[in-house]
Amino acid sequence: MAGKKTRQAKKSLSKPKTIIAVCAIALAVVLVIALVINSSSGTSSSAYRETTVEYGSLVVGITESGSVEIGTQEQVFEMDLSELTRASTSGSSSSGTSSGEGSGMMGGGSSDASNVFSQIFDMAGSSSSSSSGTIGDLTVAEVAVSVGQEIAVGDTLYVLDEDSVSELREQLESNVETALADLELVYADQESSRLSAEYTYQSALLYGTYAQTEYNNTMQSLQDAVTQAQENLEDAQALLAEYEEDLADAQVLLANAQTMVDQLAYSVEMYNSGKWDDSYTAYLYATTFQEWKDAQDYYDSCVSEVENLEERIEQAQSNVESCTLQLANAKSNLATGSLTAQETYDLRMLAYETAQETYDIAMAYLEDEASEQEETYNNAVEILETFDSYISGNEILSDYNGVITSVELEVGDNVTTNTTLITLYDQKDVTLTVTVDEDDMTDIAVGGLANISFTAYPDEIYEAQVTEISDATYDSSGSVVYDVTVTVTDDTSGLFQGMTGDVTFVTKETEEVLYVSNRAITREGTKSYVKMRDSSGSITQVEVTTGFSDGTYVEIIEGLEEGDVVLIESVVSD
């Protein structure tokens, strides 16, 4: 919003309440004296108003004009109707661990020590039940407000259909009754739960006395498995060595048999080819031939023996590998099993040593269970009370003060969760947006302070804060400008939509100076003067030295003192 732009200052409001008080005192001491000089028709006269020289702080800044924008706020029907009809309860129908259940502590069962804790804590568990009812719609039977109407907290906004309200209220009352019944069930279940806790407590003590024996037995079993696996491996290795030795012997015999067969076969071949002399008789041939056949049979038996030993060695090697793996597994089981056994032992000893403490905790859980159900019951009661606080009788009442800008519902509409009821002006969101030249943006940033002087309240300064700066745009002359929005942080009850005012962005502050209204200063050339009354009541002109001005007030460097009364002159027509 383009408007006047001056490098002025506005009265500091770092302590707005103090400044307002100062202004009030200043106004209280102002004496208005009108001096009317009678003359003929068509003449004019001067009137004087007194003002006092003050002592305080002035600030300098960039000033632009703008108009008030008041945000809006909605009254929403936030009550969750679905949650209102869902009374979740925690009645215990089967809590605890029955005293007849085996825990593994009594008979050396497989249950580990962690069961002690699970039994202690689970015995306080409970089955959850819930009751939910379907509800009808809350229907508007009458609209009691209109746009532009000023309302106050507690005023009626809408009148609801009586049947729809009664149906929901009856459901909520039923939820209260259900929660109360579940609470009584929890109370009745406490004794059996306490017995379960006692049983678990005794079992933990018994398990503690058995823990060392169980640990020793487990470790011995794991160690025995390693020893047996080691012996099996050694036996397998010994058998393999024996087979390998036998194979070496058999291979020597096979080689010898091969040599014998080869020699006899040569002799037979030589005879058959006629290369032997006449002295080599048929008998000798027959003997040689038979020896060759016998040697061949012996060779074949040696081959069979070698092959048999090779198969046995292969099986023995496989057995050695299997025994090696079994030994490795046994050692691994010993390593991991010892850790598990130690952990089991530690857990069971912990259960033994903390049995009393754990029992006490279980008792506390039982108490908590009752407390939770008591809370459920109390919540059901509170929900009913909340419903009655949202709906008085059959009416929905206003939560705010203000002027209505929009009525959202009509007769016949349904009211559900998050339904917007009305929209009002939000006096907490009062802003002014002004246009600032790029050259003046150096000292302006989001979060910076600003002062506002509204035309309707010329003697009051409102404190504000920069809350938004737009992207750069161009005005009609081609200059780069920014829209800067400030939010009023003072009391906004007297401000209205469209009200105009000057926004000063604070860039400099001078504390503890004398100042007077700028309207009391007259200037002649380079000199400044104020008008005062002398002791006889006559008006005199006194020269003063001025400093910077915030546009409303001007600093007095010399010529006046705090409390001096000066005159503001205005001309009136007769």
MOJOGI-V207499 format. One record per residue. N is the residue number from 0. RES is the residue in one letter. BURIAL is + if it has 16 or more other ideal C-beta (glycine too) atoms within 10 Angstrom, else -. Layout:
((N RES BURIAL) (N RES BURIAL))
This chain:
((0 M -) (1 A -) (2 G -) (3 K -) (4 K +) (5 T -) (6 R -) (7 Q +) (8 A +) (9 K +) (10 K +) (11 S +) (12 L +) (13 S -) (14 K -) (15 P +) (16 K -) (17 T -) (18 I +) (19 I +) (20 A -) (21 V +) (22 C +) (23 A -) (24 I -) (25 A +) (26 L -) (27 A -) (28 V -) (29 V -) (30 L -) (31 V -) (32 I -) (33 A -) (34 L -) (35 V -) (36 I -) (37 N -) (38 S -) (39 S -) (40 S -) (41 G -) (42 T -) (43 S -) (44 S -) (45 S -) (46 A +) (47 Y +) (48 R +) (49 E +) (50 T +) (51 T +) (52 V +) (53 E +) (54 Y -) (55 G +) (56 S +) (57 L +) (58 V +) (59 V +) (60 G +) (61 I +) (62 T +) (63 E +) (64 S +) (65 G +) (66 S +) (67 V +) (68 E +) (69 I +) (70 G -) (71 T -) (72 Q +) (73 E -) (74 Q +) (75 V -) (76 F +) (77 E -) (78 M +) (79 D -) (80 L +) (81 S -) (82 E -) (83 L +) (84 T +) (85 R -) (86 A +) (87 S +) (88 T +) (89 S +) (90 G +) (91 S +) (92 S -) (93 S -) (94 S +) (95 G +) (96 T +) (97 S -) (98 S -) (99 G -) (100 E -) (101 G -) (102 S +) (103 G -) (104 M +) (105 M -) (106 G -) (107 G -) (108 G -) (109 S -) (110 S +) (111 D -) (112 A +) (113 S -) (114 N +) (115 V +) (116 F +) (117 S -) (118 Q +) (119 I +) (120 F -) (121 D +) (122 M +) (123 A +) (124 G -) (125 S +) (126 S -) (127 S -) (128 S -) (129 S -) (130 S +) (131 S -) (132 G +) (133 T -) (134 I +) (135 G -) (136 D -) (137 L +) (138 T +) (139 V +) (140 A +) (141 E -) (142 V +) (143 A +) (144 V +) (145 S -) (146 V -) (147 G -) (148 Q -) (149 E -) (150 I +) (151 A -) (152 V -) (153 G -) (154 D +) (155 T +) (156 L +) (157 Y +) (158 V +) (159 L +) (160 D +) (161 E -) (162 D -) (163 S +) (164 V +) (165 S -) (166 E +) (167 L +) (168 R -) (169 E -) (170 Q +) (171 L +) (172 E -) (173 S -) (174 N +) (175 V +) (176 E -) (177 T +) (178 A +) (179 L +) (180 A -) (181 D +) (182 L +) (183 E -) (184 L +) (185 V +) (186 Y -) (187 A -) (188 D +) (189 Q +) (190 E -) (191 S +) (192 S +) (193 R +) (194 L -) (195 S +) (196 A +) (197 E -) (198 Y +) (199 T +) (200 Y +) (201 Q +) (202 S +) (203 A +) (204 L -) (205 L -) (206 Y +) (207 G +) (208 T -) (209 Y -) (210 A +) (211 Q -) (212 T -) (213 E +) (214 Y +) (215 N -) (216 N -) (217 T +) (218 M +) (219 Q -) (220 S -) (221 L +) (222 Q -) (223 D -) (224 A +) (225 V +) (226 T -) (227 Q -) (228 A +) (229 Q -) (230 E -) (231 N +) (232 L +) (233 E -) (234 D -) (235 A +) (236 Q +) (237 A -) (238 L +) (239 L +) (240 A -) (241 E -) (242 Y +) (243 E -) (244 E -) (245 D +) (246 L +) (247 A -) (248 D -) (249 A +) (250 Q -) (251 V -) (252 L -) (253 L +) (254 A -) (255 N -) (256 A +) (257 Q -) (258 T -) (259 M +) (260 V +) (261 D -) (262 Q -) (263 L +) (264 A -) (265 Y -) (266 S +) (267 V -) (268 E -) (269 M -) (270 Y +) (271 N -) (272 S -) (273 G -) (274 K -) (275 W -) (276 D -) (277 D -) (278 S -) (279 Y -) (280 T -) (281 A -) (282 Y -) (283 L -) (284 Y +) (285 A -) (286 T -) (287 T +) (288 F +) (289 Q -) (290 E +) (291 W +) (292 K -) (293 D -) (294 A +) (295 Q -) (296 D -) (297 Y +) (298 Y +) (299 D -) (300 S -) (301 C +) (302 V -) (303 S -) (304 E +) (305 V +) (306 E -) (307 N -) (308 L +) (309 E -) (310 E -) (311 R +) (312 I +) (313 E -) (314 Q -) (315 A +) (316 Q -) (317 S -) (318 N +) (319 V +) (320 E -) (321 S -) (322 C +) (323 T -) (324 L -) (325 Q +) (326 L +) (327 A -) (328 N -) (329 A +) (330 K -) (331 S -) (332 N +) (333 L +) (334 A -) (335 T -) (336 G +) (337 S -) (338 L -) (339 T -) (340 A +) (341 Q -) (342 E -) (343 T +) (344 Y +) (345 D -) (346 L +) (347 R +) (348 M +) (349 L +) (350 A +) (351 Y +) (352 E -) (353 T +) (354 A +) (355 Q -) (356 E -) (357 T +) (358 Y +) (359 D -) (360 I +) (361 A +) (362 M +) (363 A -) (364 Y +) (365 L +) (366 E -) (367 D -) (368 E +) (369 A +) (370 S -) (371 E -) (372 Q +) (373 E -) (374 E -) (375 T +) (376 Y +) (377 N -) (378 N +) (379 A +) (380 V +) (381 E -) (382 I +) (383 L +) (384 E -) (385 T -) (386 F +) (387 D -) (388 S -) (389 Y -) (390 I +) (391 S -) (392 G -) (393 N +) (394 E +) (395 I +) (396 L +) (397 S +) (398 D +) (399 Y +) (400 N -) (401 G +) (402 V -) (403 I +) (404 T +) (405 S -) (406 V +) (407 E +) (408 L +) (409 E -) (410 V -) (411 G -) (412 D -) (413 N -) (414 V +) (415 T -) (416 T -) (417 N -) (418 T +) (419 T -) (420 L +) (421 I +) (422 T +) (423 L +) (424 Y +) (425 D +) (426 Q +) (427 K -) (428 D -) (429 V +) (430 T +) (431 L +) (432 T +) (433 V +) (434 T +) (435 V +) (436 D -) (437 E -) (438 D -) (439 D +) (440 M +) (441 T -) (442 D -) (443 I +) (444 A -) (445 V -) (446 G -) (447 G +) (448 L +) (449 A +) (450 N +) (451 I +) (452 S +) (453 F +) (454 T -) (455 A -) (456 Y -) (457 P -) (458 D -) (459 E +) (460 I +) (461 Y +) (462 E +) (463 A +) (464 Q -) (465 V +) (466 T +) (467 E -) (468 I +) (469 S -) (470 D -) (471 A -) (472 T -) (473 Y -) (474 D -) (475 S -) (476 S -) (477 G -) (478 S -) (479 V -) (480 V +) (481 Y +) (482 D +) (483 V +) (484 T +) (485 V +) (486 T +) (487 V +) (488 T +) (489 D +) (490 D -) (491 T +) (492 S -) (493 G -) (494 L +) (495 F -) (496 Q -) (497 G -) (498 M +) (499 T -) (500 G +) (501 D +) (502 V +) (503 T +) (504 F +) (505 V +) (506 T +) (507 K -) (508 E -) (509 T +) (510 E -) (511 E -) (512 V +) (513 L +) (514 Y +) (515 V +) (516 S +) (517 N -) (518 R -) (519 A +) (520 I +) (521 T -) (522 R -) (523 E -) (524 G -) (525 T -) (526 K -) (527 S +) (528 Y +) (529 V +) (530 K +) (531 M +) (532 R -) (533 D -) (534 S -) (535 S -) (536 G -) (537 S -) (538 I -) (539 T -) (540 Q -) (541 V -) (542 E -) (543 V +) (544 T -) (545 T +) (546 G -) (547 F +) (548 S +) (549 D +) (550 G +) (551 T +) (552 Y +) (553 V +) (554 E +) (555 I +) (556 I -) (557 E -) (558 G +) (559 L +) (560 E -) (561 E -) (562 G -) (563 D +) (564 V +) (565 V +) (566 L +) (567 I +) (568 E -) (569 S -) (570 V -) (571 V -) (572 S -) (573 D -))
